[in-house]
Amino acid sequence: MPIPILMPALSPTMTEGKLARWLKKEGDAVAAGDVLAEIETDKVTMEIEAVDEGTLAKILVPDDTEGVPVKQVIAVLVEEGEDPADADAVVTAPPPKPVAAPPPKPAEPGAPGGVETAVVDAGAFAVASQASSERVFASPLARRVADQSSIELASIKGSGPRGRIVKRDVDAAIAGGGAAPAPITPGDAEFASGAAAPVPPVVAGAAYTEVPNSTMRKVIARRLSESKRDIPHYYLSVDCELDALLGLRADLNARSPEGEDAYKISVNDFIVRAIALALKRVPEANASWTDDAVRLFSAIDVAVAVATPGGLITPIIRGADTKGLATISGEMRDLAARARVGKLAPDEYQGGGFTLSNLGMYGIKEFAAVINPPQSCILAVGMGEQRPVVKDGALAIATVMSCTLSADHRSVDGAIGAGFLAAFKDLIEEPLKMPL
């Protein structure tokens, strides 16, 4: 019998993804283990493999389709000897029975009339207009803005996936002569749920280019908005002298063996190692907040922010306190290279108890980073530069690096944050305490 191929859940938090492209086409023979398609999640692009063999009879979700729900049928496979037309039995299977939404609240006096009844049908929002029995597919935000402005959704042409009406379509209809939408305040439901704020109008005559938001970019925006809004950040800064570290680094790299065992240690590798050992000294900083308890992690896993074309991703050096500088260096180079081309496995970027964000290579002197939830701390590191310092009452020159800790005050008190930075500074300025 025909075998449905479902949109897979590639991570525990994944609810939908983007079908980037099919690597097989309709009519192709498929063997177990063959790569069928590339799926773009909130962090990476991953390949999905066939678990059965047969013929790819029907592709239901085309290339470059965003917002495909997990477990949705995306294609149909037929086994040897079956007619490809049998795939239609899966394609045309009756959808789940629509569930009526709760009745809308009565309109406020003076509010726009013409309340429409919404029903949920197989994960899409269908608006049943009083004026027409034809179903109209629209996003929740588009429906809300249209309702506030007394705009009939049935009269709007959608520009979203598969003709779905999105907010920009409603805005265009309003600009074309409809009523202006009611202002959205920070207390509205969209703000409370982390939805994007309304886009300000473009100045007449201004030229611009719209770059569609990837799934990864949308998730980054949502998570960091939640972090900045919900987590009580506080910031602690310290200056670290790097001259001893730079001397040790040059000496170690000069001693690097030839061949496969060769290494090239960076300043960033020293910083990862120093963070891990500082967390070992101050384990209270390796924590996460929950409403019921503060979770203290037993493993010291350090995530490192890496810039990719789609946005930031944080591959993790696991058990960083148990690894030497050469091992950390090799792992970090491999993880960063695969992160930039979207080839990390979920377990290589999910989790971690502490994050490092280093912008020193971009010439940034000092900055404060946004905490990566559910973690409690992130260390922002600037560039090392020569600065005047006072040593033994005399003016001298030293290579100095400014570091700023962003911490969650619910789980990491100021004294804990200060203790972590003191331990980190000690390790950076006396790098012989960090063995190879």
Summary of the structure (lengths in Angstrom):
residues: 436
radius of gyration: 27.2
end to end distance: 59.0
largest distance: 89.3
contacts: 1268
relative contact order: 0.10
helix: 30%
strand: 27%
